[in-house]
Amino acid sequence: MDKVLVARRVAGKLHATEAAVDAALAEATELMGEMIRGRQETKISAISTDPSMAKVSAAIAALAQARTAMVEAHAELDELRLRVGIRTRMDGSEQKVEETSANLREVA
């Protein structure tokens, strides 16, 4: 299988996953805001909503960690793409580089 086609499939899933994590993070923060507004509008004690708000806060923190992990994975996959000799740009054009030792150099 052509490495460029595989890389494009992986990139598509990577971008979809990044978008899904961002969407989940946005929804969770909107939920938190709605919970706060709802508590204020109904004049419910902050003490009574604190346990559920703490859980949503923990979920937001976990989603933020997931987003950071996806950003790091993206960077690592981009480095791998270059190491295996795939040169692509976001506009869809590509330049394949032969994977030979001539493309590698020793570093100290």
ZABA-7246 format. One record per residue: residue in one letter; x, y, z of N, C-alpha, C in turn; residue number from 1. Coordinates in steps of 0.001 Angstrom, whole numbers, always signed. Layout:
<sites>
+------+---------+---------+---------+---------+---------+---------+---------+---------+---------+-----+
: rest :     nxx :     nyy :     nzz :    caxx :    cayy :    cazz :     cxx :     cyy :     czz :  nr :
+------+---------+---------+---------+---------+---------+---------+---------+---------+---------+-----+
:    A :       X :       Y :       Z :       X :       Y :       Z :       X :       Y :       Z : NUM :
...
+------+---------+---------+---------+---------+---------+---------+---------+---------+---------+-----+
</sites>
This chain:
<sites>
+------+---------+---------+---------+---------+---------+---------+---------+---------+---------+-----+
: rest :     nxx :     nyy :     nzz :    caxx :    cayy :    cazz :     cxx :     cyy :     czz :  nr :
+------+---------+---------+---------+---------+---------+---------+---------+---------+---------+-----+
:    M :    +845 :   -1177 :      +0 :      +0 :      +0 :      +0 :    +892 :   +1242 :      +0 :   1 :
:    D :    +464 :   +2255 :    -687 :   +1191 :   +3506 :    -792 :   +1202 :   +4225 :    +566 :   2 :
:    K :   +2391 :   +4616 :   +1021 :   +2522 :   +5276 :   +2325 :   +1730 :   +6577 :   +2383 :   3 :
:    V :   +1657 :   +7290 :   +1274 :    +935 :   +8565 :   +1255 :    -561 :   +8330 :   +1493 :   4 :
:    L :   -1115 :   +7299 :    +884 :   -2536 :   +7002 :   +1092 :   -2813 :   +6615 :   +2539 :   5 :
:    V :   -1929 :   +5821 :   +3122 :   -2081 :   +5436 :   +4526 :   -1986 :   +6671 :   +5412 :   6 :
:    A :   -1019 :   +7523 :   +5133 :    -849 :   +8750 :   +5924 :   -2083 :   +9634 :   +5827 :   7 :
:    R :   -2677 :   +9715 :   +4652 :   -3890 :  +10525 :   +4492 :   -5046 :   +9955 :   +5299 :   8 :
:    R :   -5189 :   +8623 :   +5317 :   -6246 :   +8005 :   +6118 :   -6041 :   +8289 :   +7598 :   9 :
:    V :   -4802 :   +8120 :   +8043 :   -4487 :   +8381 :   +9457 :   -4739 :   +9854 :   +9780 :  10 :
:    A :   -4315 :  +10747 :   +8900 :   -4518 :  +12183 :   +9124 :   -6003 :  +12517 :   +9203 :  11 :
:    G :   -6803 :  +11886 :   +8372 :   -8246 :  +12124 :   +8420 :   -8845 :  +11732 :   +9755 :  12 :
:    K :   -8445 :  +10570 :  +10260 :   -8936 :  +10117 :  +11571 :   -8398 :  +10998 :  +12694 :  13 :
:    L :   -7146 :  +11420 :  +12564 :   -6553 :  +12303 :  +13563 :   -7331 :  +13616 :  +13641 :  14 :
:    H :   -7593 :  +14226 :  +12495 :   -8327 :  +15491 :  +12480 :   -9752 :  +15316 :  +13008 :  15 :
:    A :  -10387 :  +14202 :  +12655 :  -11738 :  +13934 :  +13158 :  -11736 :  +13764 :  +14673 :  16 :
:    T :  -10733 :  +13075 :  +15192 :  -10633 :  +12873 :  +16639 :  -10372 :  +14189 :  +17352 :  17 :
:    E :   -9473 :  +14995 :  +16803 :   -9212 :  +16316 :  +17394 :  -10489 :  +17153 :  +17433 :  18 :
:    A :  -11238 :  +17134 :  +16345 :  -12489 :  +17898 :  +16292 :  -13499 :  +17366 :  +17303 :  19 :
:    A :  -13563 :  +16047 :  +17457 :  -14504 :  +15445 :  +18409 :  -14153 :  +15820 :  +19848 :  20 :
:    V :  -12872 :  +15806 :  +20170 :  -12453 :  +16188 :  +21525 :  -12761 :  +17658 :  +21763 :  21 :
:    D :  -12475 :  +18512 :  +20775 :  -12793 :  +19940 :  +20909 :  -14293 :  +20159 :  +21087 :  22 :
:    A :  -15100 :  +19430 :  +20311 :  -16557 :  +19563 :  +20420 :  -17042 :  +19118 :  +21794 :  23 :
:    A :  -16501 :  +18010 :  +22292 :  -16886 :  +17530 :  +23618 :  -16488 :  +18528 :  +24697 :  24 :
:    L :  -15318 :  +19116 :  +24554 :  -14865 :  +20119 :  +25515 :  -15777 :  +21345 :  +25488 :  25 :
:    A :  -16132 :  +21781 :  +24300 :  -17036 :  +22927 :  +24172 :  -18405 :  +22619 :  +24792 :  26 :
:    E :  -18936 :  +21432 :  +24515 :  -20233 :  +21043 :  +25088 :  -20172 :  +20988 :  +26614 :  27 :
:    A :  -19103 :  +20436 :  +27137 :  -18976 :  +20308 :  +28596 :  -18885 :  +21674 :  +29265 :  28 :
:    T :  -18169 :  +22596 :  +28648 :  -18083 :  +23936 :  +29254 :  -19424 :  +24663 :  +29145 :  29 :
:    E :  -20145 :  +24423 :  +28046 :  -21490 :  +25011 :  +27934 :  -22424 :  +24405 :  +28982 :  30 :
:    L :  -22275 :  +23116 :  +29231 :  -23062 :  +22463 :  +30273 :  -22799 :  +23120 :  +31621 :  31 :
:    M :  -21542 :  +23349 :  +31924 :  -21199 :  +23977 :  +33206 :  -21852 :  +25355 :  +33317 :  32 :
:    G :  -21764 :  +26133 :  +32263 :  -22395 :  +27458 :  +32278 :  -23898 :  +27366 :  +32469 :  33 :
:    E :  -24530 :  +26415 :  +31793 :  -25982 :  +26240 :  +31913 :  -26359 :  +25784 :  +33317 :  34 :
:    M :  -25536 :  +24936 :  +33906 :  -25796 :  +24497 :  +35277 :  -25736 :  +25688 :  +36241 :  35 :
:    I :  -24754 :  +26544 :  +36043 :  -24619 :  +27721 :  +36914 :  -25814 :  +28654 :  +36737 :  36 :
:    R :  -26168 :  +28944 :  +35481 :  -27320 :  +29817 :  +35231 :  -28608 :  +29190 :  +35783 :  37 :
:    G :  -28774 :  +27888 :  +35591 :  -29966 :  +27210 :  +36103 :  -30057 :  +27265 :  +37612 :  38 :
:    R :  -28922 :  +27063 :  +38265 :  -28907 :  +27141 :  +39735 :  -29285 :  +28535 :  +40194 :  39 :
:    Q :  -28739 :  +29554 :  +39521 :  -29038 :  +30929 :  +39915 :  -30502 :  +31285 :  +39651 :  40 :
:    E :  -31021 :  +30879 :  +38499 :  -32410 :  +31197 :  +38150 :  -33402 :  +30523 :  +39085 :  41 :
:    T :  -33102 :  +29328 :  +39511 :  -34021 :  +28590 :  +40387 :  -33750 :  +28836 :  +41863 :  42 :
:    K :  -32721 :  +29624 :  +42129 :  -32365 :  +29989 :  +43511 :  -32047 :  +28754 :  +44365 :  43 :
:    I :  -31412 :  +27762 :  +43733 :  -30992 :  +26560 :  +44458 :  -29632 :  +26850 :  +45086 :  44 :
:    S :  -29418 :  +26335 :  +46257 :  -28177 :  +26541 :  +46988 :  -26980 :  +25984 :  +46213 :  45 :
:    A :  -25889 :  +26719 :  +46249 :  -24654 :  +26248 :  +45616 :  -24168 :  +24960 :  +46268 :  46 :
:    I :  -24458 :  +24802 :  +47531 :  -24045 :  +23585 :  +48245 :  -24699 :  +22351 :  +47626 :  47 :
:    S :  -25950 :  +22469 :  +47253 :  -26657 :  +21300 :  +46720 :  -26186 :  +20919 :  +45315 :  48 :
:    T :  -25671 :  +21865 :  +44558 :  -25211 :  +21547 :  +43197 :  -23704 :  +21300 :  +43123 :  49 :
:    D :  -23019 :  +21506 :  +44228 :  -21560 :  +21372 :  +44213 :  -21073 :  +19988 :  +43789 :  50 :
:    P :  -21660 :  +18891 :  +44274 :  -21156 :  +17572 :  +43846 :  -21248 :  +17354 :  +42330 :  51 :
:    S :  -22363 :  +17737 :  +41734 :  -22485 :  +17547 :  +40283 :  -21575 :  +18497 :  +39517 :  52 :
:    M :  -21388 :  +19696 :  +40008 :  -20495 :  +20643 :  +39341 :  -19040 :  +20184 :  +39444 :  53 :
:    A :  -18696 :  +19559 :  +40559 :  -17344 :  +19021 :  +40707 :  -17101 :  +17904 :  +39696 :  54 :
:    K :  -18121 :  +17078 :  +39474 :  -17982 :  +15996 :  +38479 :  -17820 :  +16555 :  +37074 :  55 :
:    V :  -18602 :  +17572 :  +36729 :  -18477 :  +18188 :  +35401 :  -17116 :  +18868 :  +35265 :  56 :
:    S :  -16661 :  +19505 :  +36339 :  -15326 :  +20124 :  +36315 :  -14248 :  +19072 :  +36080 :  57 :
:    A :  -14383 :  +17924 :  +36714 :  -13419 :  +16835 :  +36509 :  -13467 :  +16338 :  +35069 :  58 :
:    A :  -14665 :  +16265 :  +34510 :  -14799 :  +15833 :  +33112 :  -14142 :  +16849 :  +32174 :  59 :
:    I :  -14309 :  +18119 :  +32455 :  -13681 :  +19166 :  +31634 :  -12163 :  +19045 :  +31717 :  60 :
:    A :  -11646 :  +18817 :  +32909 :  -10199 :  +18648 :  +33069 :   -9703 :  +17432 :  +32293 :  61 :
:    A :  -10460 :  +16338 :  +32341 :  -10075 :  +15127 :  +31604 :  -10100 :  +15381 :  +30100 :  62 :
:    L :  -11094 :  +16111 :  +29634 :  -11162 :  +16441 :  +28207 :  -10002 :  +17348 :  +27803 :  63 :
:    A :   -9625 :  +18267 :  +28679 :   -8475 :  +19133 :  +28391 :   -7196 :  +18306 :  +28295 :  64 :
:    Q :   -7063 :  +17304 :  +29166 :   -5907 :  +16411 :  +29089 :   -5937 :  +15599 :  +27800 :  65 :
:    A :   -7116 :  +15156 :  +27409 :   -7255 :  +14403 :  +26156 :   -6871 :  +15279 :  +24972 :  66 :
:    R :   -7256 :  +16538 :  +25013 :   -6902 :  +17462 :  +23927 :   -5391 :  +17635 :  +23844 :  67 :
:    T :   -4747 :  +17804 :  +24995 :   -3288 :  +17926 :  +25028 :   -2630 :  +16674 :  +24468 :  68 :
:    A :   -3148 :  +15517 :  +24844 :   -2598 :  +14262 :  +24333 :   -2757 :  +14168 :  +22819 :  69 :
:    M :   -3883 :  +14605 :  +22283 :   -4095 :  +14564 :  +20834 :   -3154 :  +15531 :  +20115 :  70 :
:    V :   -2923 :  +16696 :  +20689 :   -1986 :  +17650 :  +20093 :    -577 :  +17053 :  +20075 :  71 :
:    E :    -189 :  +16397 :  +21163 :   +1124 :  +15759 :  +21219 :   +1221 :  +14600 :  +20226 :  72 :
:    A :    +156 :  +13820 :  +20115 :    +145 :  +12718 :  +19150 :    +251 :  +13257 :  +17728 :  73 :
:    H :    -420 :  +14363 :  +17459 :    -355 :  +14984 :  +16138 :   +1086 :  +15360 :  +15801 :  74 :
:    A :   +1769 :  +15980 :  +16749 :   +3160 :  +16373 :  +16522 :   +4048 :  +15147 :  +16284 :  75 :
:    E :   +3838 :  +14099 :  +17068 :   +4648 :  +12886 :  +16903 :   +4369 :  +12207 :  +15567 :  76 :
:    L :   +3109 :  +12181 :  +15163 :   +2780 :  +11597 :  +13861 :   +3369 :  +12420 :  +12715 :  77 :
:    D :   +3406 :  +13728 :  +12891 :   +3997 :  +14575 :  +11860 :   +5497 :  +14306 :  +11731 :  78 :
:    E :   +6166 :  +14120 :  +12861 :   +7589 :  +13764 :  +12821 :   +7794 :  +12413 :  +12153 :  79 :
:    L :   +6934 :  +11447 :  +12463 :   +7022 :  +10128 :  +11850 :   +6821 :  +10221 :  +10339 :  80 :
:    R :   +5855 :  +11023 :   +9930 :   +5597 :  +11224 :   +8503 :   +6860 :  +11672 :   +7790 :  81 :
:    L :   +7581 :  +12584 :   +8370 :   +8822 :  +13071 :   +7757 :   +9911 :  +12007 :   +7777 :  82 :
:    R :   +9992 :  +11245 :   +8870 :  +11025 :  +10208 :   +8971 :  +10847 :   +9106 :   +7938 :  83 :
:    V :   +9605 :   +8794 :   +7587 :   +9387 :   +7740 :   +6602 :   +9387 :   +8282 :   +5174 :  84 :
:    G :   +9667 :   +9575 :   +5026 :   +9861 :  +10139 :   +3700 :   +8605 :  +10611 :   +3001 :  85 :
:    I :   +7586 :  +10975 :   +3731 :   +6365 :  +11492 :   +3118 :   +6359 :  +13008 :   +3294 :  86 :
:    R :   +6282 :  +13707 :   +2182 :   +6218 :  +15173 :   +2218 :   +4867 :  +15583 :   +1652 :  87 :
:    T :   +3972 :  +16016 :   +2514 :   +2666 :  +16477 :   +2062 :   +2397 :  +17843 :   +2645 :  88 :
:    R :   +1505 :  +18564 :   +1998 :   +1083 :  +19862 :   +2505 :    -428 :  +19838 :   +2667 :  89 :
:    M :    -953 :  +20754 :   +3445 :   -2387 :  +20779 :   +3722 :   -3219 :  +21006 :   +2469 :  90 :
:    D :   -2621 :  +21546 :   +1402 :   -3391 :  +21777 :    +181 :   -3564 :  +20512 :    -642 :  91 :
:    G :   -3024 :  +19396 :    -151 :   -3210 :  +18121 :    -814 :   -2091 :  +17740 :   -1754 :  92 :
:    S :   -1173 :  +18669 :   -2027 :     -65 :  +18301 :   -2904 :    +932 :  +17476 :   -2115 :  93 :
:    E :   +1742 :  +16765 :   -2822 :   +2677 :  +15890 :   -2143 :   +3994 :  +15824 :   -2892 :  94 :
:    Q :   +5013 :  +15516 :   -2157 :   +6335 :  +15299 :   -2725 :   +6930 :  +14138 :   -1975 :  95 :
:    K :   +7065 :  +13006 :   -2648 :   +7621 :  +11832 :   -1992 :   +9139 :  +11890 :   -2057 :  96 :
:    V :   +9759 :  +11522 :    -968 :  +11209 :  +11467 :    -901 :  +11583 :  +10007 :    -719 :  97 :
:    E :  +12518 :   +9539 :   -1529 :  +12944 :   +8151 :   -1418 :  +13494 :   +7891 :     -31 :  98 :
:    E :  +13121 :   +6782 :    +545 :  +13558 :   +6407 :   +1887 :  +14873 :   +5644 :   +1761 :  99 :
:    T :  +15962 :   +6399 :   +1807 :  +17285 :   +5792 :   +1703 :  +18169 :   +6400 :   +2772 : 100 :
:    S :  +19300 :   +5783 :   +2951 :  +20235 :   +6309 :   +3936 :  +20808 :   +7647 :   +3487 : 101 :
:    A :  +20711 :   +7976 :   +2205 :  +21192 :   +9269 :   +1722 :  +20398 :  +10416 :   +2318 : 102 :
:    N :  +19150 :  +10153 :   +2734 :  +18311 :  +11187 :   +3341 :  +18562 :  +11335 :   +4840 : 103 :
:    L :  +19371 :  +10454 :   +5379 :  +19622 :  +10478 :   +6818 :  +21035 :  +10984 :   +7086 : 104 :
:    R :  +21180 :  +11656 :   +8195 :  +22521 :  +12073 :   +8587 :  +22696 :  +11766 :  +10052 : 105 :
:    E :  +23933 :  +11499 :  +10435 :  +24230 :  +11174 :  +11822 :  +24344 :  +12443 :  +12615 : 106 :
:    V :  +23767 :  +12425 :  +13810 :  +23846 :  +13584 :  +14708 :  +24523 :  +13144 :  +15988 : 107 :
:    A :  +25156 :  +14102 :  +16626 :  +25893 :  +13796 :  +17857 :  +24981 :  +13691 :  +19031 : 108 :
+------+---------+---------+---------+---------+---------+---------+---------+---------+---------+-----+
</sites>
